[in-house]
Amino acid sequence: MDSISQFVLGAAIGELVAGRKAGNKAILWGGVAGTIPDLDVLLNPFITPLQQLSVHRGYSHALLFAFVTAPLFAWPVHHLHRKSSQATYKDWLILFFLGIFTHPLLDAFTLYGTQLFLPFSDYRVALNTISIVDPLYTLPLLIGITLAMIRRKQSADRAITTARLGLILSCVYLGLTCIIKQHVDRRFEQAIQTAKIKPDAWLSNPVLFSNLLWYTVTREESTCHIAYYSLLQGDRPIRFETYQRNLSLQPKIKDLNGLGRLRWFSKDFYLLEQQEKGLFFYDIRFGKTNLDASGENVRTFVFCFQLPQPELTPLPVTQYISRKDSDFGAFTRQIGHRILHNGE
């Protein structure tokens, strides 16, 4: 999930583990521990966008990473604060281990995928129950930690109780997203059968900022079908849009290793499109928008890779999010409209 969510999750854990002994230092270092796995982005200036797909949520997000690095971080922090706090090396070790370990576990609930089992497997775990940015998950943690820092002046027990409550509420919400997904998947499965679609594979995922609006994509050999479902639409029908995958364009891509990595990242949920600017690879798992990078009102997919002209070596790729230069307000209005208007 986003860095703020990971920081406040780690901060809440830090308060519970060492708040009585280290005070607000436990909150600070817990937040740092929760952010450490995402420091893999510091490598981005030195690697290609294609390599970034493997590096981000790679080794730093493997479950083994916490076992290896927690002792390395705990030792200097313990010595830094050994005179100003009562926290022992064991306390700091547990704080850093849990802060680092829970980071990839939370990421695994999102769509992007987390390589939990490296170096033994590069399989990317993605439960697809929560968006990478969801305020309803983050706010209880943020409020709980803020109140804990304020209430510490009154009582350490009150501070820990506040942090614990925020953590409980966020965990309950995360569990609720799993239940909601089961309901949404049943609705999508019924809609797929009604539409007489026979996909090779399909998935569902909530859109940004909310668990009210969900998106599904079904994949066939030559086509894919896309639909939205709002929890507010009840039993009203779900309508699919069909897109050609244009796999006949693949022979134009000379870098087969690069194409293989893109397919691995997208889990084969992709389509190709030839434009004047070149060849485009769309990862269709991340949904679509009515805005392109220039803000023009055209229908495109949120996450794509632009390849140079086919006669050139098309990879490494230039990655971009198609809405990054568009009106953010227009993008959020699209989400709100779909929530209130049956996903359309």
Long-range contacts (C-beta under 8 A, 24 or more apart in sequence): 1-106, 1-107, 1-109, 1-110, 1-130, 1-132, 1-133, 1-134, 1-137, 1-138, 2-132, 2-133, 2-138, 3-35, 3-38, 4-138, 4-142, 5-106, 5-133, 5-134, 5-137, 5-138, 5-141, 6-34, 6-35, 6-37, 6-38, 6-103, 6-106, 7-31, 7-32, 7-34, 7-35, 8-34, 8-138, 8-141, 8-142, 8-145, 8-166, 9-34, 9-99, 9-102, 9-103, 9-106, 9-141, 9-167, 9-170, 10-34, 10-35, 10-99, 10-102, 10-103, 11-141, 11-145, 11-163, 12-141, 12-144, 12-145, 12-163, 12-164, 12-166, 12-167, 12-170, 13-95, 13-98, 13-99, 13-102, 13-167, 14-95, 14-99, 15-145, 15-148, 15-159, 15-160, 15-163, 16-160, 16-163, 16-164, 16-167, 17-91, 17-94, 17-95, 17-98, 18-85, 18-87, 18-91, 18-92, 18-94, 18-95, 19-148, 19-152, 19-156, 19-159, 19-160, 19-163, 20-156, 20-157, 20-160, 21-85, 21-86, 21-87, 21-88, 21-91, 22-81, 22-85, 22-86, 22-87, 22-91, 23-85, 23-152, 23-156, 24-149, 24-152, 25-81, 25-84, 25-85, 25-87, 26-87, 26-95, 27-145, 27-148, 27-149, 27-163, 29-77, 29-92, 29-95, 29-96, 29-99, 30-95, 30-99, 31-99, 32-99, 33-70, 33-73, 33-95, 33-96, 33-98, 33-99, 33-100, 34-99, 34-100, 34-102, 34-103, 35-103, 36-60, 36-69, 36-73, 36-99, 36-100, 36-103, 37-61, 37-65, 37-100, 37-103, 37-104, 38-103, 48-316, 48-317, 49-305, 49-316, 49-317, 49-318, 49-319, 50-258, 50-261, 50-262, 50-315, 50-316, 50-317, 50-319, 51-316, 52-319, 53-261, 53-262, 53-264, 53-265, 54-122, 54-261, 57-104, 57-107, 57-112, 57-113, 57-114, 57-115, 57-124, 58-115, 58-118, 58-122, 59-115, 59-118, 59-119, 61-103, 61-104, 61-107, 61-114, 61-115, 61-116, 61-118, 62-104, 62-115, 62-116, 62-117, 62-118, 62-119, 63-101, 63-104, 63-116, 63-117, 64-118, 64-119, 65-100, 65-104, 66-96, 66-97, 66-100, 66-101, 67-97, 69-96, 69-100, 70-96, 70-97, 70-100, 70-101, 73-100, 106-174, 109-174, 109-177, 111-205, 111-285, 111-286, 113-265, 113-267, 122-264, 124-267, 127-178, 127-181, 128-181, 128-203, 128-204, 128-205, 128-206, 129-174, 129-177, 129-178, 129-180, 129-181, 129-206, 130-174, 130-177, 130-206, 130-211, 131-205, 131-206, 131-207, 131-208, 131-209, 131-210, 131-211, 132-208, 133-208, 133-209, 134-206, 134-209, 134-210, 134-211, 135-209, 136-173, 136-211, 137-170, 137-173, 137-174, 138-170, 140-165, 140-166, 140-167, 140-169, 140-170, 140-173, 141-166, 141-167, 141-170, 142-166, 144-169, 176-211, 177-206, 177-211, 180-211, 180-231, 184-214, 184-229, 184-231, 187-229, 187-238, 188-214, 188-216, 188-227, 188-229, 188-238, 191-227, 191-229, 191-237, 191-238, 191-240, 192-218, 192-225, 194-237, 195-225, 195-240, 197-225, 197-240, 199-225, 201-268, 201-269, 203-269, 203-285, 205-285, 205-286, 205-287, 207-287, 207-335, 207-338, 208-335, 209-332, 209-335, 210-335, 210-339, 212-339, 213-335, 213-338, 213-339, 213-343, 214-343, 215-287, 217-269, 217-284, 217-285, 219-245, 219-268, 219-269, 221-245, 221-247, 222-247, 224-269, 224-271, 224-284, 226-284, 226-287, 226-288, 227-343, 228-338, 228-343, 228-344, 229-343, 230-338, 230-339, 230-340, 230-341, 230-342, 230-343, 232-339, 232-340, 232-342, 233-342, 233-343, 236-342, 238-343, 239-343, 239-344, 243-271, 243-284, 244-271, 245-270, 245-271, 245-272, 246-271, 246-272, 246-273, 246-274, 247-271, 247-272, 249-273, 249-274, 249-279, 249-310, 252-279, 252-310, 252-314, 253-279, 253-307, 253-310, 253-314, 253-315, 254-313, 254-314, 255-313, 255-314, 255-315, 255-316, 257-315, 258-314, 258-315, 258-316, 258-317, 259-315, 262-305, 262-317, 274-310, 277-306, 278-306, 278-307, 278-308, 278-309, 278-310, 278-314, 279-307, 279-308, 279-309, 279-310, 279-314, 280-304, 280-305, 280-306, 280-307, 281-305, 281-307, 281-317, 289-322, 289-323, 289-326, 289-331, 289-334, 290-334, 291-322, 291-323, 291-326, 291-327, 291-330, 291-331, 291-334, 292-322, 292-326, 293-320, 293-322, 293-323, 293-324, 293-325, 293-326, 294-325, 294-326, 295-325, 295-326, 295-327, 295-330
